[in-house]
Amino acid sequence: MENSPTAQIEFKKLVHFAKFKKLRSAMSFLNCYPFGKFG
């Protein structure tokens, strides 16, 4: 990958977006199942 500042910024955005999406899916997964099922 190109080691330019622009490429690094795009990469960081991509990583942040992936983490955000993973967090969102985890949250919706937890919302689907009541916490009582885990307890």
C-alpha positions in Angstrom: 0.0 0.0 0.0 1.1 3.5 -0.7 2.7 5.1 2.4 1.2 8.6 1.8 -0.7 10.6 4.4 -3.9 10.3 2.3 -3.7 6.5 2.1 -3.1 6.3 5.9 -6.1 8.5 6.6 -8.3 6.3 4.3 -7.0 3.2 6.0 -7.8 4.6 9.4 -11.3 5.6 8.3 -11.8 2.0 7.0 -10.6 0.5 10.2 -12.8 2.8 12.3 -15.8 2.0 10.1 -15.2 -1.7 10.4 -15.0 -1.4 14.2 -18.2 0.7 14.2 -20.0 -1.8 12.1 -18.9 -4.7 14.3 -20.0 -2.7 17.4 -23.4 -2.0 15.8 -23.9 -5.7 14.9 -22.9 -6.8 18.4 -25.3 -4.3 20.0 -28.2 -5.4 17.8 -27.3 -9.0 18.6 -27.5 -8.3 22.3 -30.7 -6.4 21.8 -32.3 -9.4 20.1 -31.6 -11.6 23.0 -32.6 -10.7 26.6 -29.7 -10.7 29.0 -31.6 -13.3 31.2 -30.8 -16.0 28.6 -27.1 -15.6 29.4 -27.5 -15.6 33.1 
